[in-house]
Amino acid sequence: MSSHPAEQKQVKIKLNTSIFNDGEKETFELTTFGRYYKKGNSFFLQYEETMEEGPIKSTMKVSDQEALLLRSGAINMRMVFQHNKKQQGRYETPYGTMGLVTRTKRLVSSVNADEKKGNIDILYDLTMHGSHAGTYHLEFVFEEEKG
């Protein structure tokens, strides 16, 4: 019976990104709509965003021990998050590909099926081309659309 597609729910997603570097803090907020679904022991958030380079489709896959952020479109990116581990990733732009390394300090997620909402909280150090690019805090809050 696993051949049935996962039930997808339309969700409102709020993503807060904070970047800490050299004593400075930058904060970005994105509110968008996307899809949430479960498959096996993982859950997925899919959404689209528009950047200067163009439209980007993003997928966040979260399991018990790991999170994976994939972006495709105007840029292509793959980042893996595992608590207290360094993970290789990549960031591809029309101008070339950069190697990334994440060292995850915090990875917490929860989904409340009854209230039809959830969150993902990731704190990590990012290294690009061998140089520390900052400490990043990603916080996703998502809730099933009323309707």
Secondary structure as a PSIPRED ss2 file (coil, helix, strand):
# PSIPRED VFORMAT (PSIPRED V4.0)

   1 M C   1.000  0.000  0.000
   2 S C   1.000  0.000  0.000
   3 S C   1.000  0.000  0.000
   4 H C   1.000  0.000  0.000
   5 P C   1.000  0.000  0.000
   6 A C   1.000  0.000  0.000
   7 E C   1.000  0.000  0.000
   8 Q C   1.000  0.000  0.000
   9 K E   0.000  0.000  1.000
  10 Q E   0.000  0.000  1.000
  11 V E   0.000  0.000  1.000
  12 K E   0.000  0.000  1.000
  13 I E   0.000  0.000  1.000
  14 K E   0.000  0.000  1.000
  15 L E   0.000  0.000  1.000
  16 N E   0.000  0.000  1.000
  17 T E   0.000  0.000  1.000
  18 S E   0.000  0.000  1.000
  19 I E   0.000  0.000  1.000
  20 F E   0.000  0.000  1.000
  21 N E   0.000  0.000  1.000
  22 D C   1.000  0.000  0.000
  23 G C   1.000  0.000  0.000
  24 E E   0.000  0.000  1.000
  25 K E   0.000  0.000  1.000
  26 E E   0.000  0.000  1.000
  27 T E   0.000  0.000  1.000
  28 F E   0.000  0.000  1.000
  29 E E   0.000  0.000  1.000
  30 L E   0.000  0.000  1.000
  31 T E   0.000  0.000  1.000
  32 T E   0.000  0.000  1.000
  33 F E   0.000  0.000  1.000
  34 G E   0.000  0.000  1.000
  35 R E   0.000  0.000  1.000
  36 Y E   0.000  0.000  1.000
  37 Y E   0.000  0.000  1.000
  38 K E   0.000  0.000  1.000
  39 K E   0.000  0.000  1.000
  40 G C   1.000  0.000  0.000
  41 N C   1.000  0.000  0.000
  42 S E   0.000  0.000  1.000
  43 F E   0.000  0.000  1.000
  44 F E   0.000  0.000  1.000
  45 L E   0.000  0.000  1.000
  46 Q E   0.000  0.000  1.000
  47 Y E   0.000  0.000  1.000
  48 E E   0.000  0.000  1.000
  49 E E   0.000  0.000  1.000
  50 T E   0.000  0.000  1.000
  51 M E   0.000  0.000  1.000
  52 E C   1.000  0.000  0.000
  53 E C   1.000  0.000  0.000
  54 G E   0.000  0.000  1.000
  55 P E   0.000  0.000  1.000
  56 I E   0.000  0.000  1.000
  57 K E   0.000  0.000  1.000
  58 S E   0.000  0.000  1.000
  59 T E   0.000  0.000  1.000
  60 M E   0.000  0.000  1.000
  61 K E   0.000  0.000  1.000
  62 V E   0.000  0.000  1.000
  63 S C   1.000  0.000  0.000
  64 D C   1.000  0.000  0.000
  65 Q C   1.000  0.000  0.000
  66 E C   1.000  0.000  0.000
  67 A E   0.000  0.000  1.000
  68 L E   0.000  0.000  1.000
  69 L E   0.000  0.000  1.000
  70 L E   0.000  0.000  1.000
  71 R E   0.000  0.000  1.000
  72 S E   0.000  0.000  1.000
  73 G E   0.000  0.000  1.000
  74 A C   1.000  0.000  0.000
  75 I C   1.000  0.000  0.000
  76 N E   0.000  0.000  1.000
  77 M E   0.000  0.000  1.000
  78 R E   0.000  0.000  1.000
  79 M E   0.000  0.000  1.000
  80 V E   0.000  0.000  1.000
  81 F E   0.000  0.000  1.000
  82 Q C   1.000  0.000  0.000
  83 H E   0.000  0.000  1.000
  84 N C   1.000  0.000  0.000
  85 K C   1.000  0.000  0.000
  86 K E   0.000  0.000  1.000
  87 Q E   0.000  0.000  1.000
  88 Q E   0.000  0.000  1.000
  89 G E   0.000  0.000  1.000
  90 R E   0.000  0.000  1.000
  91 Y E   0.000  0.000  1.000
  92 E E   0.000  0.000  1.000
  93 T E   0.000  0.000  1.000
  94 P C   1.000  0.000  0.000
  95 Y C   1.000  0.000  0.000
  96 G E   0.000  0.000  1.000
  97 T E   0.000  0.000  1.000
  98 M E   0.000  0.000  1.000
  99 G E   0.000  0.000  1.000
 100 L E   0.000  0.000  1.000
 101 V E   0.000  0.000  1.000
 102 T E   0.000  0.000  1.000
 103 R E   0.000  0.000  1.000
 104 T E   0.000  0.000  1.000
 105 K E   0.000  0.000  1.000
 106 R E   0.000  0.000  1.000
 107 L E   0.000  0.000  1.000
 108 V E   0.000  0.000  1.000
 109 S E   0.000  0.000  1.000
 110 S E   0.000  0.000  1.000
 111 V E   0.000  0.000  1.000
 112 N E   0.000  0.000  1.000
 113 A C   1.000  0.000  0.000
 114 D C   1.000  0.000  0.000
 115 E C   1.000  0.000  0.000
 116 K C   1.000  0.000  0.000
 117 K E   0.000  0.000  1.000
 118 G E   0.000  0.000  1.000
 119 N E   0.000  0.000  1.000
 120 I E   0.000  0.000  1.000
 121 D E   0.000  0.000  1.000
 122 I E   0.000  0.000  1.000
 123 L E   0.000  0.000  1.000
 124 Y E   0.000  0.000  1.000
 125 D E   0.000  0.000  1.000
 126 L E   0.000  0.000  1.000
 127 T E   0.000  0.000  1.000
 128 M E   0.000  0.000  1.000
 129 H C   1.000  0.000  0.000
 130 G C   1.000  0.000  0.000
 131 S E   0.000  0.000  1.000
 132 H E   0.000  0.000  1.000
 133 A E   0.000  0.000  1.000
 134 G E   0.000  0.000  1.000
 135 T E   0.000  0.000  1.000
 136 Y E   0.000  0.000  1.000
 137 H E   0.000  0.000  1.000
 138 L E   0.000  0.000  1.000
 139 E E   0.000  0.000  1.000
 140 F E   0.000  0.000  1.000
 141 V E   0.000  0.000  1.000
 142 F E   0.000  0.000  1.000
 143 E E   0.000  0.000  1.000
 144 E E   0.000  0.000  1.000
 145 E C   1.000  0.000  0.000
 146 K C   1.000  0.000  0.000
 147 G C   1.000  0.000  0.000
